[in-house]
Amino acid sequence: MAAASSGGGQSGQFRCVSPFALESGAVIETPTIAYRSWGVLNSRRDNAILICHALTGSDDVDHWWPGMIGSGRALDPARDFLLCTNVLGSCYGTTGPASINPVTGQRYGSRFPAVSVGDMVELERQLLDAMGIERLALVIGGSLGGMQALVWGTRAGYRVRALAVIASTDRQPAWAIACSAAQRMAIMADPRWRGGDFPEDDPPVGGLEAARAMAMLSYRHWGDLGARFGRRREQGEFEVIRWLAHHGASLARRFDAGSYVTLTRAMDAHDLNRPRPATPGGWPPADFPPTLVIGITSDLLYPPEEQVRLASSLPGAELAWLDSPHGHDAFLIETEALDRLIYAFRARSGDRDRRSLQGETHHAIPE
């Protein structure tokens, strides 16, 4: 199932042996989930940490979060068994719209069913079961990754010692839904979108580039862009426009437009507060794990008020702040400061049970 990876650690793919039922009622035939791991499971098999990536991330966490992994850091392969999967619906080895449907022999394209964050977590759970991992020391993630962590705590809190939820939410707010919808409009307005059934060699590059440029405006803070670029020009073009074009082109080279549409829709549908059989007593369930909620002081996508509300809704959650001018993307930039927050939380939470956490939520927004 696993093989050596050229980037360090182990890489592998797990294929479900039976059809995978989605929350919507649709079924995906024997989907595959790609993953990478670092470190070794201990004899008790309880030192595993599940790392959940954001919207366009991958299981290559050592590439997009290098400051978080290493000797003496919060995520230390010498102590922890680190596992990062590529989510269902993405395009880096896990089944998604660009994958071949084994029933038809053709790309799924527009026929790929709607998936939820819960579906992503269920596929991860099946992988963990296959690996013999019954308990996780920590589930950690930012943005979409934080949504996955919250679902883990909601549906399988008994399997998780602690959660670290960074710049995320338990229910997608209207502002974020609107941002995602505008990005999908840009993709679908590209004639090469073809209703989602574009050929692999002729994707809607322009639409995806525009979507990414739009997204960057919610990932960064206006003050940060002002300080970085001002009104400076290079070769007659505003530098900030060149910066947007660079990010758009970079994503279009590496990501699938169908996956972008699928995953943003999954994020928009994310709402752990709605009634469901899995949480008959309401949300959050009584056995919700100890949780560190980390907000970013300049986050425009999930602003500080949203982080205060989230932490206040969780039993005994801790609320910490990443003070940064970089906006939502700060959790990918300010890794040294983030590492200190996670390291300290792990040191505290490792020796406490859930009952001792009651009443520790802090509600103040830093000025």
C-alpha positions in Angstrom: 0.0 0.0 0.0 2.9 2.4 0.7 6.1 3.0 -1.1 9.2 5.2 -0.6 8.7 8.8 -1.8 11.3 10.8 -3.6 10.4 13.8 -1.3 11.0 11.8 1.9 8.7 9.7 3.9 6.4 7.1 2.4 3.7 7.6 -0.3 0.9 5.3 -1.1 -2.6 4.8 -2.4 -5.5 2.9 -0.8 -8.4 1.7 -2.9 -11.7 0.8 -1.4 -12.7 -2.8 -2.1 -16.4 -1.9 -2.2 -18.5 0.9 -3.6 -18.3 4.1 -1.5 -21.6 5.5 -0.5 -21.8 9.3 -0.2 -24.0 11.4 2.1 -26.0 12.5 -1.0 -26.9 8.8 -1.7 -24.7 8.6 -4.8 -22.0 5.9 -5.0 -18.4 6.0 -6.2 -17.1 2.7 -7.3 -14.0 1.7 -5.4 -12.4 5.1 -5.0 -8.7 5.6 -4.3 -7.2 7.9 -1.7 -3.6 9.0 -1.9 -1.5 9.7 1.1 2.0 10.3 2.4 3.5 9.5 5.8 6.5 10.3 8.0 7.7 8.5 11.1 6.8 5.2 12.6 3.7 4.0 14.4 4.5 3.1 18.0 3.7 -0.3 19.5 0.4 1.1 20.9 -0.4 2.6 17.5 -1.6 5.8 19.1 1.0 8.3 18.0 -0.6 9.1 14.6 -1.4 12.7 13.6 -3.7 13.3 10.7 -2.8 16.5 8.8 -5.6 17.9 6.6 -4.8 20.2 3.7 -6.7 23.2 2.4 -8.6 23.7 -0.9 -5.9 23.3 -3.5 -3.4 21.5 -1.3 -2.1 18.0 -1.5 -0.6 15.2 0.6 2.8 16.8 0.1 2.6 18.6 3.5 6.4 18.8 3.7 6.2 21.1 0.6 3.4 23.5 1.7 4.0 23.4 5.5 7.7 22.9 5.8 8.1 25.0 9.0 5.7 22.7 10.9 7.6 19.4 10.4 10.9 18.5 11.8 13.0 17.7 14.9 11.7 19.5 17.9 8.7 20.9 16.1 5.0 20.5 16.8 4.9 17.7 14.2 8.0 15.6 14.8 8.6 12.4 12.8 10.9 11.2 15.5 8.0 11.1 17.9 4.9 11.1 15.7 3.5 9.1 12.8 2.5 11.9 10.5 -0.2 11.1 7.9 -1.5 13.5 5.2 -4.1 12.4 2.7 -5.3 14.0 -0.5 -9.1 14.7 -0.1 -11.9 13.0 -2.0 -12.7 15.1 -5.1 -9.2 16.5 -5.5 -6.7 15.7 -8.3 -3.5 14.5 -6.7 -4.0 10.8 -6.7 -7.4 10.6 -4.9 -10.5 10.0 -6.9 -12.0 13.2 -8.3 -13.6 14.7 -11.5 -10.4 14.1 -13.5 -10.2 10.4 -12.6 -11.3 7.6 -14.8 -14.7 6.1 -13.9 -14.0 2.3 -13.8 -17.6 1.7 -14.9 -17.4 3.8 -18.1 -13.7 3.9 -18.8 -14.0 7.7 -19.2 -13.2 10.7 -17.1 -15.9 11.5 -14.5 -16.1 15.2 -15.5 -19.5 16.5 -14.9 -20.7 13.1 -13.8 -18.6 13.2 -10.7 -21.1 13.4 -7.8 -21.3 16.1 -5.2 -19.1 15.2 -2.2 -19.2 16.6 1.4 -16.5 17.3 3.9 -18.0 14.4 5.8 -17.4 12.1 2.8 -13.8 13.2 2.8 -13.5 12.2 6.4 -15.2 8.9 5.9 -12.7 7.9 3.2 -9.9 9.0 5.5 -11.5 6.8 8.2 -11.5 3.8 5.9 -7.8 4.4 5.2 -7.0 4.5 8.9 -8.9 1.3 9.5 -6.9 -0.4 6.8 -3.7 0.8 8.4 -4.8 -0.4 11.8 -4.9 3.0 13.4 -7.7 3.1 16.0 -6.8 6.4 17.7 -5.3 9.7 16.6 -3.1 11.8 18.8 -4.1 14.9 16.8 -6.1 16.0 13.8 -4.9 19.3 12.5 -5.8 21.5 9.5 -6.4 25.0 8.2 -9.4 26.3 6.2 -10.9 23.2 4.5 -8.5 21.1 6.6 -10.0 22.7 9.7 -13.4 21.7 8.5 -12.3 18.1 8.3 -10.8 18.3 11.8 -14.1 19.5 13.1 -16.0 16.7 11.4 -13.6 14.2 12.9 -14.4 15.6 16.3 -18.1 15.5 15.6 -18.4 12.0 14.2 -15.5 10.1 15.8 -14.4 12.1 18.8 -13.7 8.9 20.7 -10.9 8.2 18.2 -9.2 11.6 18.5 -7.2 12.9 21.5 -7.1 16.5 20.3 -7.9 18.8 17.4 -6.2 21.9 16.1 -8.5 24.0 13.9 -6.9 26.9 12.1 -8.6 29.7 10.3 -11.8 27.6 9.7 -15.4 27.3 10.6 -18.1 24.8 11.6 -20.5 26.4 9.0 -19.6 28.2 5.9 -20.7 31.8 6.2 -22.5 33.8 3.5 -19.4 35.9 2.6 -17.3 32.8 2.0 -20.1 31.2 0.0 -20.4 34.3 -2.2 -16.6 34.3 -2.8 -16.6 30.7 -3.9 -19.7 31.1 -6.1 -18.0 34.1 -7.9 -14.9 31.9 -8.5 -17.0 29.1 -10.0 -18.8 31.6 -12.2 -15.4 32.6 -13.6 -14.5 29.0 -14.4 -17.9 28.2 -16.0 -17.8 31.4 -18.1 -14.7 30.0 -19.9 -15.9 28.4 -23.1 -13.5 25.5 -22.5 -15.3 24.5 -19.4 -17.8 22.6 -21.6 -20.2 21.9 -18.8 -17.4 20.3 -16.8 -16.6 17.8 -19.6 -13.4 19.4 -21.0 -10.7 17.2 -22.4 -7.5 16.7 -20.3 -5.4 18.5 -22.9 -7.7 21.6 -23.2 -8.8 22.7 -19.7 -10.5 26.0 -18.9 -7.2 27.7 -18.0 -8.4 31.2 -18.3 -11.4 30.6 -16.0 -9.3 28.9 -13.4 -6.7 31.6 -13.5 -9.5 34.2 -12.9 -11.0 32.1 -10.1 -7.6 31.9 -8.3 -7.0 35.7 -8.7 -10.4 36.3 -7.1 -9.7 33.9 -4.3 -6.4 35.7 -3.5 -8.4 38.8 -2.6 -10.0 36.8 0.3 -6.8 35.0 1.2 -4.8 38.2 1.8 -5.5 41.4 3.6 -6.0 44.7 1.8 -3.5 46.4 4.1 -0.9 43.7 3.4 -1.2 44.3 -0.3 -1.0 48.0 0.1 2.2 47.8 2.1 3.7 45.3 -0.3 2.8 46.8 -3.6 1.2 50.2 -3.2 0.7 51.7 -6.6 4.1 50.7 -8.0 4.3 49.6 -11.6 6.6 47.4 -13.5 6.8 47.7 -17.3 3.6 49.8 -17.2 1.6 47.3 -15.2 0.6 47.6 -11.6 2.7 45.1 -9.6 -0.3 43.9 -7.7 -2.0 42.9 -11.0 1.2 41.0 -12.0 1.1 39.3 -8.6 -2.5 38.2 -9.2 -1.7 36.9 -12.7 1.2 34.9 -11.3 -0.9 33.1 -8.7 -3.6 32.4 -11.3 -1.2 31.0 -13.8 0.6 28.9 -11.1 -2.6 27.2 -10.0 -3.9 26.6 -13.5 -0.7 24.7 -14.3 -1.2 22.3 -11.4 -4.8 22.0 -10.5 -8.0 20.6 -12.1 -10.9 23.0 -12.7 -13.4 20.3 -12.0 -11.8 19.6 -8.6 -11.9 23.3 -7.8 -15.6 23.4 -8.5 -16.3 20.2 -6.5 -14.3 21.2 -3.5 -15.6 24.8 -3.2 -19.1 23.4 -3.4 -18.3 20.9 -0.6 -17.0 23.8 1.5 -20.1 25.9 0.9 -22.4 23.0 2.0 -20.4 22.5 5.2 -22.7 23.1 8.2 -22.2 21.0 11.4 -25.0 22.8 13.1 -27.8 21.4 11.0 -29.7 18.5 12.6 -28.5 15.0 11.5 -28.8 11.5 12.8 -25.0 11.4 13.6 -25.5 14.1 16.3 -29.0 13.5 17.8 -28.2 15.5 20.9 -27.2 18.5 18.9 -23.8 20.0 18.0 -21.2 19.7 19.3 -21.5 16.2 20.8 -20.7 15.7 24.5 -17.5 13.7 23.7 -16.0 16.4 21.5 -12.2 16.3 21.9 -10.0 19.1 23.4 -9.7 21.7 20.7 -7.4 24.5 19.9 -9.0 27.1 17.7 -6.5 29.4 16.0 -7.7 32.6 14.5 -5.8 35.0 12.3 -6.1 38.7 13.3 -6.2 39.9 9.7 -8.3 37.1 8.2 -10.9 38.4 5.8 -12.4 34.9 4.9 -13.0 33.6 8.4 -12.5 36.8 10.5 -11.7 37.0 14.2 -15.4 37.3 15.1 -16.0 33.9 13.4 -13.2 32.3 15.5 -14.6 33.7 18.7 -18.0 32.2 17.9 -16.5 28.9 16.9 -14.4 28.6 20.1 -17.3 29.6 22.2 -19.5 26.9 20.8 -17.0 24.1 21.6 -16.8 22.6 25.2 -13.7 24.0 26.8 -12.0 24.9 23.6 -8.9 27.1 23.7 -8.7 30.2 21.4 -5.3 31.4 20.3 -4.3 34.1 17.8 -1.8 34.2 15.0 -1.1 37.9 14.8 -0.2 38.5 11.2 -0.8 41.1 8.5 -1.0 38.4 5.8 -4.7 37.5 6.1 -6.1 34.0 5.7 -2.9 32.7 4.1 -0.9 33.5 7.3 -1.2 29.9 8.4 0.9 28.9 5.4 3.3 31.8 5.9 3.8 32.4 9.6 4.8 28.8 10.3 7.3 29.6 13.1 4.6 31.3 15.2 2.1 28.7 14.3 4.4 25.9 15.3 4.9 27.5 18.8 1.1 27.6 19.3 0.6 24.0 18.3 3.6 22.8 20.3 2.4 24.5 23.4 -1.1 23.1 23.0 0.1 19.6 22.5 2.2 19.9 25.7 -0.8 21.1 27.6 -3.5 18.8 26.2 -1.4 15.6 26.5 -1.8 15.5 30.3 -5.4 16.6 30.6 -8.6 14.8 30.2 -11.7 16.4 28.6 -13.4 17.3 31.9 -10.5 19.5 33.1 -10.9 21.6 30.0 -14.3 23.1 30.9 -14.4 26.8 31.1 -11.1 27.6 29.4 -12.4 29.3 26.3 -11.2 32.9 25.9 -13.5 35.2 24.0 -11.5 38.4 23.5 -10.5 39.5 20.0 -7.0 41.0 20.1 -6.8 44.7 19.3 
